[in-house]
Amino acid sequence: MSCVATSTDSHDEPLETTDSALTEEQCEYFEVNGRVQLCHATGSATNPYKILRISEQGCIDGHAGHPGDYVTSTDPSSPLYDPTCQGQGCLPTNAPCGATVPCCAGSICLNGTCQPDLCAGVVCVPLDACHTAGTCNPSTGQCSNPVAPDGTACTDGNACTQPDTCQGGVCTGGPLVGDTTSNLAHRWTFDEAGGSTALDSAGTSDGTLGSSASRTVSFDGSGAVTLTPTGQCDLNAHVDFGLAPGQFGTGPFTVSYWLKTTFNSSGNGDLIGNRVVGSAGNYLSGRLNGDSTTSLEIYEDAAGTNGAGFNVFPTPLNNGSWHQVVYTRGGTSLKMYIDGVQVGASTSAAPTDLTGENPFRIGRSLPSCLGGFFSIPASFDDVRTYSRELTACDVALLAAP
């Protein structure tokens, strides 16, 4: 059976579109016992549709491509049930689809057939702050992850880089924020053209190079000092800054310096401080040990009252590269940073009173030679002390190249 032209049949008009037309594939797929049941668009205002049961071939020849025609069923158990052509039916899974009848709930028209909608129930959310909510691909159930516009605010997890913004979908920290100038008490850069004096550019405690200390070049091309001991114990392998820089009292302080060494002897060697003979006293002592341990300790009296100290193992300090080392004290808390990262901490019973009985030095700090102690061959640069405890962000800025 095919369409018969009447004064009210839309077949009287040329077909200009098939966007809402029955397809040949649907005629073939829904054929039952040689027949296809469909709602035929008549073009009549009073009776716009008519149910037809026609042959598969008649469906193909007379209705495939006809605007408004669609497959239907009068069987209440069929998803296509639409006995009065009210557009109530839906196409089951795997049925050929088009624009005439929607796929049933939970399915979507993909590649010409109704397929399960893998996006049903899927809510696409942004991957992170540098992405926006995407759309779900119904064939895979996967969400896209569009990149947020460059400049979108985000957090890179580092409080010392501000502001953080998205760049190409990646949260990128801004410049390091910190303060490396406030409360700077002493600073020795070793940038003098020569001589045995190391000028204190922040205070009044110029240093004196020992005879086993020489001027060399630092990692950034500026000046540095290199200690070259002539033996296990060389009392001249140091730079002496006098008593004043080591008088920290009970207040907060920071000691900072750059170091390069390959010291790997079996004993201990002084890096910086004003240590005294014995296991306790009024001193600060930063050491490097031959077993790749670095240590930091402060003590107030010979009984070890208010002492604090710790070891860091392993340490990278003796690998022959330049490293930035920082010690801070605030209240009873003592900390060590290497290359901008905190590596150790300890606390004392009360704020330790560091009056300093020996001169503050880099290199050999003890006034005499003791067994098991070594003079360290090492290079130093930009030695500083502060009368405050630098924050983690301040330290990170100090360590920045």
PEUR-V150156 format. One record per residue. N is the residue number from 0. RES is the residue in three letters. SS is DSSP state (a for helix, b for strand, c for the rest). BURIAL is + if it has 9 or more other ideal C-beta (glycine too) atoms within 8 Angstrom, else -. Layout:
BEGIN
n=<N:N>
res=<RES:RES>
ss=<SS:SS>
burial=<BURIAL:BURIAL>
END
This chain:
BEGIN
n=<0:1:2:3:4:5:6:7:8:9:10:11:12:13:14:15:16:17:18:19:20:21:22:23:24:25:26:27:28:29:30:31:32:33:34:35:36:37:38:39:40:41:42:43:44:45:46:47:48:49:50:51:52:53:54:55:56:57:58:59:60:61:62:63:64:65:66:67:68:69:70:71:72:73:74:75:76:77:78:79:80:81:82:83:84:85:86:87:88:89:90:91:92:93:94:95:96:97:98:99:100:101:102:103:104:105:106:107:108:109:110:111:112:113:114:115:116:117:118:119:120:121:122:123:124:125:126:127:128:129:130:131:132:133:134:135:136:137:138:139:140:141:142:143:144:145:146:147:148:149:150:151:152:153:154:155:156:157:158:159:160:161:162:163:164:165:166:167:168:169:170:171:172:173:174:175:176:177:178:179:180:181:182:183:184:185:186:187:188:189:190:191:192:193:194:195:196:197:198:199:200:201:202:203:204:205:206:207:208:209:210:211:212:213:214:215:216:217:218:219:220:221:222:223:224:225:226:227:228:229:230:231:232:233:234:235:236:237:238:239:240:241:242:243:244:245:246:247:248:249:250:251:252:253:254:255:256:257:258:259:260:261:262:263:264:265:266:267:268:269:270:271:272:273:274:275:276:277:278:279:280:281:282:283:284:285:286:287:288:289:290:291:292:293:294:295:296:297:298:299:300:301:302:303:304:305:306:307:308:309:310:311:312:313:314:315:316:317:318:319:320:321:322:323:324:325:326:327:328:329:330:331:332:333:334:335:336:337:338:339:340:341:342:343:344:345:346:347:348:349:350:351:352:353:354:355:356:357:358:359:360:361:362:363:364:365:366:367:368:369:370:371:372:373:374:375:376:377:378:379:380:381:382:383:384:385:386:387:388:389:390:391:392:393:394:395:396:397:398:399:400>
res=<MET:SER:CYS:VAL:ALA:THR:SER:THR:ASP:SER:HIS:ASP:GLU:PRO:LEU:GLU:THR:THR:ASP:SER:ALA:LEU:THR:GLU:GLU:GLN:CYS:GLU:TYR:PHE:GLU:VAL:ASN:GLY:ARG:VAL:GLN:LEU:CYS:HIS:ALA:THR:GLY:SER:ALA:THR:ASN:PRO:TYR:LYS:ILE:LEU:ARG:ILE:SER:GLU:GLN:GLY:CYS:ILE:ASP:GLY:HIS:ALA:GLY:HIS:PRO:GLY:ASP:TYR:VAL:THR:SER:THR:ASP:PRO:SER:SER:PRO:LEU:TYR:ASP:PRO:THR:CYS:GLN:GLY:GLN:GLY:CYS:LEU:PRO:THR:ASN:ALA:PRO:CYS:GLY:ALA:THR:VAL:PRO:CYS:CYS:ALA:GLY:SER:ILE:CYS:LEU:ASN:GLY:THR:CYS:GLN:PRO:ASP:LEU:CYS:ALA:GLY:VAL:VAL:CYS:VAL:PRO:LEU:ASP:ALA:CYS:HIS:THR:ALA:GLY:THR:CYS:ASN:PRO:SER:THR:GLY:GLN:CYS:SER:ASN:PRO:VAL:ALA:PRO:ASP:GLY:THR:ALA:CYS:THR:ASP:GLY:ASN:ALA:CYS:THR:GLN:PRO:ASP:THR:CYS:GLN:GLY:GLY:VAL:CYS:THR:GLY:GLY:PRO:LEU:VAL:GLY:ASP:THR:THR:SER:ASN:LEU:ALA:HIS:ARG:TRP:THR:PHE:ASP:GLU:ALA:GLY:GLY:SER:THR:ALA:LEU:ASP:SER:ALA:GLY:THR:SER:ASP:GLY:THR:LEU:GLY:SER:SER:ALA:SER:ARG:THR:VAL:SER:PHE:ASP:GLY:SER:GLY:ALA:VAL:THR:LEU:THR:PRO:THR:GLY:GLN:CYS:ASP:LEU:ASN:ALA:HIS:VAL:ASP:PHE:GLY:LEU:ALA:PRO:GLY:GLN:PHE:GLY:THR:GLY:PRO:PHE:THR:VAL:SER:TYR:TRP:LEU:LYS:THR:THR:PHE:ASN:SER:SER:GLY:ASN:GLY:ASP:LEU:ILE:GLY:ASN:ARG:VAL:VAL:GLY:SER:ALA:GLY:ASN:TYR:LEU:SER:GLY:ARG:LEU:ASN:GLY:ASP:SER:THR:THR:SER:LEU:GLU:ILE:TYR:GLU:ASP:ALA:ALA:GLY:THR:ASN:GLY:ALA:GLY:PHE:ASN:VAL:PHE:PRO:THR:PRO:LEU:ASN:ASN:GLY:SER:TRP:HIS:GLN:VAL:VAL:TYR:THR:ARG:GLY:GLY:THR:SER:LEU:LYS:MET:TYR:ILE:ASP:GLY:VAL:GLN:VAL:GLY:ALA:SER:THR:SER:ALA:ALA:PRO:THR:ASP:LEU:THR:GLY:GLU:ASN:PRO:PHE:ARG:ILE:GLY:ARG:SER:LEU:PRO:SER:CYS:LEU:GLY:GLY:PHE:PHE:SER:ILE:PRO:ALA:SER:PHE:ASP:ASP:VAL:ARG:THR:TYR:SER:ARG:GLU:LEU:THR:ALA:CYS:ASP:VAL:ALA:LEU:LEU:ALA:ALA:PRO>
ss=<c:c:c:c:c:c:c:c:c:a:a:a:c:c:c:c:c:c:c:c:b:c:c:a:a:a:a:a:a:c:c:b:c:c:b:b:b:b:b:b:b:c:c:c:c:c:c:c:b:b:b:b:b:b:b:a:a:a:a:a:a:a:c:c:c:c:b:c:c:b:b:c:b:c:c:c:c:c:c:c:b:c:c:c:c:c:c:c:c:c:b:c:c:c:c:b:c:c:c:c:c:c:b:c:c:c:b:b:b:b:c:c:b:b:b:b:c:c:c:c:c:c:c:c:c:c:c:c:c:c:b:c:c:c:c:b:b:c:c:c:c:b:b:c:c:c:b:c:c:c:c:c:b:c:c:c:c:c:c:c:b:c:c:c:b:b:b:c:c:b:b:b:c:c:c:b:c:c:c:c:c:c:c:b:b:b:b:b:c:c:c:c:c:c:c:c:b:b:c:c:c:c:c:c:c:c:b:b:b:c:c:c:b:b:b:b:b:c:c:c:c:c:b:b:b:b:b:c:c:c:c:c:c:c:c:c:c:b:b:b:c:c:c:a:a:a:c:c:b:c:c:c:b:b:b:b:b:b:b:b:b:c:c:c:c:c:c:b:b:b:b:b:b:c:c:c:c:c:c:c:c:c:b:b:b:b:b:b:b:c:c:c:b:b:b:b:b:b:b:c:c:c:c:c:c:c:c:b:b:b:b:b:b:c:c:c:c:c:c:c:c:c:b:b:b:b:b:b:b:b:c:c:b:b:b:b:b:b:c:c:b:b:b:b:b:b:b:c:c:c:c:c:c:b:c:c:c:c:c:c:b:b:b:c:c:c:c:c:c:c:c:c:b:b:c:c:c:b:b:b:b:b:b:b:b:b:c:c:c:c:c:a:a:a:a:a:a:a:a:c:c>
burial=<-:-:+:-:-:-:-:-:+:+:-:-:-:-:+:-:-:-:-:-:+:+:+:-:-:+:+:+:-:+:+:-:-:-:+:+:+:+:+:+:+:+:+:-:-:-:-:+:+:-:+:+:-:+:+:+:-:+:+:+:-:+:+:+:+:+:+:+:+:+:+:+:+:-:-:-:-:-:-:+:+:+:-:-:+:-:-:-:+:+:+:+:+:-:+:+:+:+:-:+:+:-:+:+:-:-:+:+:+:+:-:-:+:+:+:-:+:+:+:-:-:+:-:+:-:+:-:-:+:+:+:-:-:+:-:+:+:+:-:-:-:-:+:+:-:-:+:+:-:-:-:+:-:+:-:+:-:-:-:+:+:+:-:+:+:+:-:-:-:-:+:+:-:+:-:+:+:+:-:-:-:-:-:+:+:+:+:+:+:+:-:+:-:-:-:-:+:+:-:+:-:-:+:-:+:+:+:+:+:+:-:+:+:-:+:+:-:+:-:-:-:+:+:+:+:+:+:+:+:-:-:+:+:+:+:+:+:+:+:+:+:+:+:+:+:+:+:+:-:-:-:+:+:+:+:+:+:+:+:+:+:-:+:-:-:-:+:+:+:+:+:+:+:+:+:+:-:-:-:+:+:+:+:+:+:+:+:+:+:+:-:+:+:+:+:+:+:+:+:+:+:-:-:-:-:+:+:+:+:+:+:+:-:-:+:+:+:+:-:-:-:+:+:+:+:+:+:+:+:-:-:+:+:+:+:+:+:+:-:+:-:+:-:+:+:+:-:+:-:-:+:+:+:+:-:+:-:+:+:+:+:+:+:+:+:+:-:-:-:-:-:-:+:+:+:+:+:+:+:+:+:+:+:+:+:+:-:+:+:+:-:+:+:+:+:+:+:+:+:-:->
END
